[in-house]
Amino acid sequence: LESSSKTGSANSGNLGARIERYAKMDCKSCKGVIDYGAFWEAAGNSSSASLFALVWFVLILWLLNSTAEHFFLPPLMYWSEFLGLRPDVAGATIVAIGTC
């Protein structure tokens, strides 16, 4: 029992060190489609950059919603009917099974 508690504290210390290293990382090597950090540095504190960010955020949420509506819900409804589940139960159950 003592060894497991020591192992748990050692793992939590290791996790803390990893989180600290990650927080201090310089993301010059991070790659993505859009470099948001460089965008914000170049834009400064302008209202046009804030407006662009707001429009971009709304667009991304709209795209996520339409993707879920067209590609996630139809199979979910099919499986809920096939398994005889209520729609509210089916969403939580099938998503949980899908993450296994």
C-alpha positions, 0 to 999 in steps of 0.5 A: 500500500505504501509503494502505491502511494509513493508511485502515485506521488511520483507520477503526479510530480512527473506530470507537474514537470511535464505540464510546466515544460509544455507551458514554457514551450516555444511553439516555433516548431508547432505546425498548423494551417493557420498560425494564430499566434503570429496573426495576433502578434501582427494585428496587435490590439485592433478592432478589425482583428477582433471582428475577424476573430469573432466571425471566424469563431462563428463560422467554425461553430456553424461548420461543426454544427452542420457537420454533426447534423449531416454526418453524425445524427443520421447514423445515431438515429438509425442505431437508436431505432435499431437498438430500441433506445430513446434518442436522449439515451442513444446519444449518450450511450452510442457516443460513450461506446464510440470512445472505447 
